[in-house]
Amino acid sequence: MKIYKIRDLSTGKYSTGGIRPDWEEDGKVWLSLGALKSHITGLVKDGITISPFWEVIEMELTEAQAYPVLALAKKKEGK
C-alpha cells in the first residue's frame, strides 16, 4: 500500500493539509494519489500558490509484525 505526504524542501517539514496548511514534523498522510491531487486542486482554486520547494513523498507500507491486541490491553487491578 502506498501513502503520500507533501514535504517542504526548505524546512523538511510536512503539510498538515486543509485549506490553510501548516508545516509540522509529521504532517498529514493521504491514502491515495487521487486524494492528494484533489487537495492540491483545492489549494489552487482557493488561490494558494504552490511552492516549487514542495515535493510529494510516496511511501510504501508493508506489514512488519503481527501480535494479539490483548498484548496492548492494560490488565484491571486486582485480577
Number of C-alpha atoms within 10 A of each C-alpha: 9 12 15 18 21 23 22 17 13 8 12 13 17 24 20 19 19 12 12 10 14 13 17 15 12 12 17 18 18 18 13 14 15 10 12 19 12 12 16 18 12 14 18 12 10 11 8 14 9 10 9 8 11 17 13 13 12 15 12 8 9 8 6 5 5 6 7 7 7 8 8 8 8 7 9 6 5 4 4
